[in-house]
Amino acid sequence: MQGLTDSASTDEPTRIRVPRRVGMVIAILALVIGLAAAPATTPPASAATAVGPVAQAAGKFTGYIDFHAQCKRQGQFGASFWNYWNPYTWYCYSLSIPVGISIGGGLDLNAACAAQYPTNRGWPRSWAKLVAGNNVNGWRCVNY
């Protein structure tokens, strides 16, 4: 007589109906959190960050780099990194609905320094330099 039992008395889980938009928002948030938390393979330095040949030379501090602003200048939505302890893992990304997040490529940090500290506003010409090689915030703009 199992087929004649009342569905309320069975041990079946209750289904919760979620509107389609709420489900889409939850899926996008899960994707963003998953991308931020997932360990990823580190791309080679040349693919992740474009730096000039003089970037490792000594120079005078000009200022900090705004990574998100540089990605906006490159036509992307924002900036992020794969590994906090590796400064060569910065990348730009774009957002689109309903597809989600797409990786846009590396940042041109020398162009970021030139755009943030332009010579026509009194700044000397500046380049990106890695001053602390153990984290993503180790980049600075310096002039020579």
Backbone as a ProteinNet text record, in pm:
[ID]
protein_1_A
[PRIMARY]
MQGLTDSASTDEPTRIRVPRRVGMVIAILALVIGLAAAPATTPPASAATAVGPVAQAAGKFTGYIDFHAQCKRQGQFGASFWNYWNPYTWYCYSLSIPVGISIGGGLDLNAACAAQYPTNRGWPRSWAKLVAGNNVNGWRCVNY
[TERTIARY]
80.7	0	86.1	206.6	296.8	254.1	194.7	154	35.6	-39.5	-158.8	-132	-7.1	21.8	15	-11.6	-20.4	120.5	136.2	269.3	325.2	239.4	287.6	351.7	315.5	370.1	496.3	536.7	657.5	780.2	896.5	1021.2	1080.6	1002.6	1052.6	1078.8	1189	1217.3	1116.8	1090.1	998.6	1073.8	1014.4	1077.2	1050.4	1151.5	1138.8	1146.1	1046.7	1046	1113.5	1213.3	1286.4	1263.3	1228.6	1211.4	1339.3	1323.4	1435.8	1543.3	1506.3	1605.9	1688	1621.9	1694.2	1792.2	1747.3	1837.5	1957.7	1937.3	2047.4	2145.5	2094.6	2181.9	2263.3	2199.9	2271.3	2378.8	2348.5	2447.2	2565.9	2540.9	2650.4	2735.3	2672	2748.7	2832.9	2777.5	2854.1	2973.8	2956	3065.7	3174.3	3136	3234.2	3310.3	3238.4	3303.8	3393.2	3347	3427.5	3554.5	3545.4	3665.8	3762.6	3711.2	3798.2	3865.9	3797.4	3851.3	3925	3900.7	3959.7	4108	4189.5	4330.7	4346.2	4415.7	4433.5	4581.1	4609.5	4748.4	4795.1	4916	4971	5018.2	4966.6	5013.8	5157.2	5227.3	5363	5361.8	5471.2	5478	5453.1	5501.3	5483.1	5336.9	5258.1	5117	5033.4	5077.3	4996.5	5018.6	5141.5	5172.1	5277.4	5247.6	5344.2	5426.4	5554.8	5644.4	5758.6	5812	5919	6052.3	6149.5	6281.3	6352.9	6314.4	6381.8	6306.6	6205.1	6120.7	6196.2	6304.1	6376.5	6491.6	6511.5	6618.9	6578.8	6677.8	6650.3	6579.9	6497.7	6428.2	6367.2	6319.4	6257.5	6107.7	6050.7	5909.6	5823.4	5729.9	5634.3	5498.6	5450.5	5319.9	5279	5159.9	5104.7	5026.5	5004.1	4931.8	4787	4694.3	4551.8	4519.3	4519.8	4501	4362.4	4259.7	4123.5	4106.5	4164	4154.6	4225.2	4336.7	4407.1	4324.1	4257.3	4170.9	4056.8	4002.5	3898.5	3954.4	4078	4140.4	4162	4180.4	4199.5	4066.8	3953.3	3822.6	3760.4	3808.6	3756.7	3678.6	3621.1	3539.1	3623.2	3721.2	3798.5	3921.2	3992.8	4117.3	4107.9	4178.4	4190.2	4322.4	4347.3	4471.3	4441.6	4528	4512.2	4574.1	4687.8	4763.9	4820.3	4778.2	4821.7	4973.6	5038.3	5182.2	5266.1	5204.3	5277.3	5233.2	5319.5	5279.4	5256.3	5292.7	5274.9	5140.7	5048.7	4922.8	4802.6	4824.8	4714	4652.1	4521.9	4451.8	4329	4279.4	4156.5	4042.7	3921.4	3805.3	3687.4	3591.7	3468.2	3350.1	3239.9	3115.8	3011.5	2932	2822.3	2706	2587.8	2467.5	2407.8	2372.7	2368.3	2490.8	2591.4	2704.1	2788.4	2827.5	2905.7	3035.8	3144.4	3274.1	3363.1	3433.8	3532.6	3664.6	3772.1	3905.5	3949.4	3994.3	4029.4	4177.5	4262.8	4406.1	4482.1	4610.8	4699.2	4688.9	4751	4753.9	4884.4	4877.9	4998.5	5033.3	5122.4	5151.9	5232.8	5315.8	5387.5	5290	5188.9	5085.9	5005	4984.8	4912.9	4988.4	5119.4	5199.8	5198.6	5209.6	5208.6	5073.9	4964.3	4831.6	4802.8	4846	4819.2	4907.7	5027.8	5123.5	5176.5	5091.8	5132.1	5235.9	5322.5	5428.9	5372.6	5258	5203.6	5141.9	5136.2	5089.1	5203.7	5324.2	5439.4	5507.2	5451.9	5515.5	5629.2	5740.1	5843.4	5794.2	5850.4	5809.4	5830.4	5729.7	5741.2	5712.8	5765.6	5753.4	5710.7	5661.8	5626.4	5752.1	5762.4	5875.2	5822.5	5872.1	5836.8	5931.1	5877.9	5962.2	5948.1	5838.6	5818.3	5768.1	5855.4	5822.4	5742.6	5694.8	5625.2	5474	5416.5	5271.2	5228	5098.6	5046.5	5051.6	5066	5071.3	5214.2	5307.2	5447.5	5485.6	5391	5421.5	5412.1	5505.5	5505.2	5542	5502.4	5548	5671	5775.2	5900.2	5943.2	6026.5	6080.5	6231.9	6289.5	6434.1	6500.1
-117.6	0	125.5	109.9	223.5	331.9	296.1	392.9	476.6	433.4	505.7	599.7	611.8	698	844.4	926.9	1071	1126.8	1219	1272.5	1354.4	1408.9	1487.1	1398.6	1270.3	1182	1110.3	1128	1062.1	1142.5	1085.3	1151.4	1226.8	1257.4	1329.4	1475.7	1532.9	1673.5	1765.4	1875.9	1974.6	2056.4	2076.7	2156	2303.3	2382.3	2526.6	2586.5	2663	2727.2	2863.2	2886.9	3011.8	3076.7	3205.7	3272.3	3264	3263.3	3245.4	3352.7	3477.7	3585.2	3565.4	3525.6	3501.7	3386.9	3283.1	3172	3214.5	3304.8	3354	3435.7	3519.7	3600	3508.8	3407.4	3313.3	3239.9	3201.4	3131.7	3221.8	3348.1	3441.6	3465.1	3483.9	3502.5	3379.7	3262	3139.3	3131.6	3175	3174.9	3272.3	3392.5	3492	3443.4	3390.2	3340.1	3221.4	3135.6	3020.1	3061.3	3163.1	3210	3275.8	3347.3	3414.5	3315.6	3207	3113.4	2995.4	2968.3	2850.2	2869.4	2774	2783.3	2760	2849.9	2839.8	2828.8	2775.9	2769.9	2910.3	2939.7	3071.4	3084.1	3183.8	3202.4	3254.3	3239.4	3291.9	3443.2	3496.6	3639.7	3724.3	3683.6	3763.9	3770	3668.4	3668.6	3747.3	3753.2	3815.9	3966.5	4013.4	4153.1	4199	4308	4363.5	4469.8	4448	4545.9	4572.5	4693.8	4731.5	4675.2	4682.2	4626.9	4702.1	4826.6	4904.1	4898.5	4813.3	4811.4	4769.5	4694.9	4649.5	4743	4848.3	4942.6	5031.5	5095.3	5183.9	5309.6	5368.6	5490.1	5556.1	5678.4	5754	5726.2	5706.5	5675.4	5789	5754	5851	5831.8	5706.7	5682	5537.1	5508.5	5374	5353	5227.2	5192.7	5161.1	5219.1	5187.6	5080.7	4955.2	4842.4	4843.7	4876	4877	4986.1	5102.3	5211.2	5172.7	5101.1	5059.5	4959.8	4867.5	4773.6	4848.2	4950.5	5032.3	5099.8	5150.9	5212.9	5111.3	4985.4	4878.9	4821.5	4881	4839.3	4723.3	4694.3	4584.4	4639.2	4551.7	4593.1	4621.7	4537.3	4553.3	4465.8	4467.6	4391.8	4296.3	4185.9	4090.6	4015.8	3919.9	3842.4	3698.3	3608.1	3465.5	3426.3	3485.5	3442.1	3566.4	3593.3	3713.2	3719.8	3607.9	3605.8	3614.3	3629.1	3641	3769.1	3870.8	3999	3992.5	3882.9	3869.9	3806.2	3793.7	3725.1	3818.6	3948.6	4042	4014	4031.8	4019.8	4110	4142.9	4219.7	4123.1	4160.9	4077	4164.7	4101.5	4167.8	4091.9	4162.3	4101.5	4115.1	4012.5	4019.6	3936.2	3979.3	3907.8	3844.1	3722.9	3622.6	3532.7	3557.1	3464.3	3463.5	3578.2	3581.7	3658	3599.4	3665.8	3609	3698.2	3652.3	3722.8	3648.8	3701.3	3782.1	3905.6	3995	4001.3	3947.3	3949.8	4026.8	4045.7	4110.8	4261.8	4324.9	4470.4	4523.1	4636.6	4705	4806.8	4768.9	4853.1	4976.9	4969.7	5090.2	5194.1	5148.6	5240.6	5296.6	5215.7	5263.8	5378	5362.8	5469.7	5595.1	5577.2	5693.1	5764.9	5689.8	5751.5	5817.3	5756.2	5810.8	5930.4	5931.2	6038.3	6096.5	6170	6219.2	6331	6334	6434.8	6574.5	6586.1	6719.4	6783	6712.2	6768.6	6785.2	6783.8	6808.9	6685.4	6568.6	6446.9	6407.6	6358	6303.3	6171.8	6133.1	6006.2	5893.3	5807.5	5700.6	5564.2	5462.2	5322.9	5239.4	5120.2	5026.5	4956	4944	4873.5	4785.4	4663.9	4572.3	4598	4650.7	4682.4	4579.2	4503.1	4396.8	4275.3	4179.9	4066.8	3955.9	3976.9	3868.7	3887.6	3990.8	4005.3	4093.5	4092.1	4161.4	4312.6	4365	4510.1	4563.6	4487.2	4528	4618.3	4654.2	4739.4	4886.7	4965.7	5111.1	5178.1	5301.7	5383.5	5460.3	5453.7	5524.7	5602.3	5704.2	5779	5766.9	5793.1	5774.4	5902.6
0	0	0	-39	-38.1	-137.6	-247.9	-348.2	-305.7	-202.7	-159.5	-43.3	2.4	116.1	75.4	170.9	148.5	125.8	29.4	-1.6	113.8	200	313.2	418.6	420.4	522.6	476.8	352.6	303.7	340.7	321	354.3	236.2	134.9	18.9	55.5	5.9	35.5	-34.9	26.3	-30.9	-134.8	-250.5	-356.3	-332.2	-347	-333.3	-472.8	-507.4	-638.6	-627.1	-713.3	-714.8	-851.2	-853.3	-982.4	-1065.4	-1195.6	-1286.9	-1267.8	-1246.6	-1228.8	-1102.1	-994.8	-870.5	-889.2	-959	-986.8	-1068.9	-1166	-1249.9	-1167	-1077.7	-991.9	-900.1	-845	-758.8	-837.5	-961	-1044.1	-1075.3	-1105	-1136.1	-1012	-896.9	-773.8	-741.4	-762.8	-738.6	-832.9	-957.9	-1053.9	-1011.1	-968.6	-925.6	-803.1	-706.1	-585.3	-618.9	-707.8	-747.6	-818.7	-906.5	-975.7	-879.7	-780.4	-685	-591.5	-558.3	-460.5	-522.2	-649.5	-712.2	-737.3	-700	-734.6	-884.9	-947.7	-1092	-1124.1	-1240	-1281.4	-1312.4	-1279.4	-1301.1	-1445.5	-1520.2	-1655.9	-1655.7	-1765.5	-1770.6	-1754.1	-1704	-1675	-1798.6	-1914.1	-2034.8	-2076.3	-2042.4	-2078.7	-1978.4	-1854.5	-1751.7	-1742.5	-1756	-1734.2	-1833.8	-1902	-1996.3	-1925.5	-1913.5	-1852.9	-1948.9	-1943.4	-2034.5	-1993.5	-2083.8	-2054.3	-1943.6	-1917.8	-1813.6	-1681.4	-1671.9	-1553	-1427.4	-1439.2	-1322.2	-1284	-1360.6	-1329.6	-1212.2	-1149.1	-1036.5	-1086.4	-1003.6	-1040.4	-919.2	-938.8	-831.8	-830.7	-712.5	-697	-752.1	-841.7	-894.6	-829.1	-822.9	-762.5	-775.1	-725.4	-729.2	-858.5	-894.1	-1016.3	-981	-1056.6	-1043.1	-1147.5	-1106.6	-1197.5	-1261.5	-1183.6	-1237.6	-1343	-1318.1	-1416.6	-1546.2	-1536	-1657.7	-1736.8	-1670	-1742.7	-1810.7	-1745.3	-1808.8	-1934.4	-1925.6	-2044	-2155.5	-2119	-2217.4	-2266.3	-2223.2	-2271	-2195.4	-2075.4	-1994.5	-1875.5	-1795.1	-1681	-1556.6	-1527.5	-1405.3	-1405	-1292.4	-1279	-1161.3	-1173.1	-1063.8	-1081.1	-995.5	-1004	-968	-1014.9	-988	-855.1	-822	-704.9	-636.7	-513.6	-442	-426.2	-414.3	-387.6	-514.5	-630.5	-756.5	-827.4	-836.2	-896.3	-1047	-1110.6	-1255.2	-1292.4	-1199	-1227.4	-1244.3	-1259.5	-1284.6	-1420.3	-1431	-1559.1	-1558.1	-1676.5	-1692.1	-1723.3	-1683.8	-1713.1	-1754.5	-1820.3	-1861.6	-1803.5	-1786.7	-1741.1	-1850.5	-1867.3	-1962.6	-1909.6	-1939.9	-1897.3	-2020.7	-2028.7	-1923.2	-1919.7	-2001	-2011.1	-1884.3	-1831.7	-1709.2	-1725.1	-1678.6	-1675.1	-1784.5	-1853.7	-1951.2	-1922.9	-1938.5	-1913.4	-2034.9	-2011.3	-2121	-2150.7	-2067	-2093.5	-1987.1	-2012.9	-1917.4	-1920.4	-1823.6	-1813.4	-1869.9	-1935.2	-1980.1	-1871.9	-1781.8	-1666.3	-1702.3	-1805	-1848.1	-1902.4	-1976.4	-2025.3	-1908.7	-1805	-1686.7	-1620.4	-1606.7	-1546.3	-1632.7	-1763.2	-1853.8	-1849.4	-1835.9	-1832.8	-1697.7	-1589.5	-1456.7	-1423.1	-1474.5	-1443.9	-1574.8	-1649.1	-1781.5	-1773.2	-1870.7	-1873.1	-1898.3	-1966.9	-1993.3	-1868.6	-1758.2	-1631.4	-1532.2	-1582.1	-1497.5	-1441.4	-1465.9	-1417.9	-1511.2	-1458.6	-1547.2	-1606.9	-1720.2	-1782.8	-1683.1	-1666.3	-1567	-1629.1	-1562.8	-1605.4	-1486.3	-1514.3	-1408.1	-1358.2	-1228.4	-1168.1	-1055.6	-1050.1	-942.9	-825.8	-716.1	-600.7	-488.8	-489.6	-391.2	-467.3	-489.9	-575	-510.3	-387.8	-320.5	-310.2	-373.8	-375.8	-492.8	-520	-638.5	-626.5	-507.3	-487.9	-489.6	-543.4	-544.7	-660.5	-748.2	-863.6	-826.1	-879.8	-860.5	-993.8	-1005.4	-1118.6	-1072	-1150.6	-1118.4	-1242.2	-1219.5	-1334.2	-1334.3	-1450.7	-1467.3	-1508.7
[MASK]
++++++++++++++++++++++++++++++++++++++++++++++++++++++++++++++++++++++++++++++++++++++++++++++++++++++++++++++++++++++++++++++++++++++++++++++++

